[in-house]
Amino acid sequence: MFNVNLSRRDFLRIGAVGGLSLPAILQAEARGNARGARARSVLLIYLGGGLSHHDSFDPKPDAPPEVRGNYRTIGTSVAGLHIGELLPRTARIMHKVALVRSGAHNNDHHETATNWVLCGRFGTPFGDYPAMGAVVSHQLGFRGTLPPYVSIPRNPSFTWELGKSAFLGGRYESFRTGDPNASGFRVQDVAPAENLSPRSVQRRRSLLQAVDRLARQVETDDQIATYGEFQQRAASLILSPEARSAFRIDLEDDRLRDRYGRNTFGQSALLARRLVERGVRFVTVNYGGWDHHARIFESLDRKLPEFDQGFSALVDDMEGRGLLSDTLVLVMGEFGRTPQINRDAGRDHWGPAASLLFAGAGVRPGLVLGQTDRRGAYVTRRPVAPADVAYTVYEAIGVDPHRWLMHPEGRPIEILDQGEPVRELFA
């Protein structure tokens, strides 16, 4: 069965889906697979809940106290750029990243906004469209035995898990690792439960082959076919020393682990670097807990230093290993926070303004793009919408944003129905 993915141009040239010929399908596939790419991998750090841009990357020191908040600003390695005082290590590496101060949309609902920014298309809170990682997995596939799409510790979650594969199906879901900072961290179903002798390994392979043969005998049953595929991939992970070692964060030097921070975010960032280093195409580091409707400064006193340590270590480490040049790093949440501090000493949901960070894969280091007004309420220069972010990610890794995916009901759905790349990010 052919996996039909066509660009808008292909549809206009070839005609309706029902009129497609096999040569036309193959030609369209070849063109899509030949797209150039700046990045081999994407590493998304997702700040679920919504980072307060006022207290981090877009401070307003001259605003009234109820807007300005508790923190002073500090200078950075980029001349004239100031950020919040709880980000001193990030301040020292701002010349290696690009800051976008003009993320903007019009939705303040967690689930709806999260699905929007993770896939680039607006839909219901329940995830009508596949997340970027799932699309990358679908379009580019495996590189070796490691899954193409991995989430650490898991996909973003509020009342239910978000950032999933939607109509693409279960085979394109992310592989969830669990918490790499947990004592005795083991990735479920990757490390063998016991030491296996060579004979036992061979017996398991033979059993797997028997299951595969049975599945092939029932080719019309998609559930069985998918099950066989999952079993084969799981066995590859279990039996491959390379795959097992990729998740062995305990193999890293203790001093480097300390440098990232001995917390869930720090160790997640380190594990993400290990996976990118070994060819995983799309890694999401889910660092939630930024939904501060009350006592925001008590929470940020802890969370901003954790982010500061882990993110700065990640950028420096990836640059030192030569990984930054072909990995697109993106930091974002689903929205920013309200300019006005509320009566509970918190900030509420705010879609019209947010800050994002980009690095690597040809991103212009030290760039500051976009601007908000004096209260940090609305974007006044170069708004960047969720579709623009997704378009930029897809184009960087070599996926055509205008290709069409086939829904199980037979309807073609364009990966993105709007948006444009943020070209200013690249030299």
Secondary structure, DSSP 8 states (H G I E B T S, - for coil): -----EEHHHHHHH-SGGG--HHHHHHHHHHHHT---S-SEEEEEE-TT---GGGTTS--TTS-HHHH-S--EEE-SSTT-EEETT-HHHHHTGGGSEEEEEE--S---HHHHHHHHHHSS---TT--S--HHHHHHHHH--SSSS-SEEEES-S-BSSSB-S--GGG-GGGS-EE---TTSTT---TTTS-SS---HHHHHHHHHHHHHHHHHHHTTTT-HHHHHHHHHHHHHHHHHH-HHHHHHT-GGGS-HHHHHHH-SSHHHHHHHHHHHHHHTT-SEEEEE------SS-HHHHHHHHHHHHHHHHHHHHHHHHHTT-GGGEEEEEE-S-EE-SS--TTS---EETT-EEEEEESTTB-TT-EE-EE-TTS-SEEE--B-HHHHHHHHHHHHT--TTEEEE-TTS-EEES-SS----GGGB-
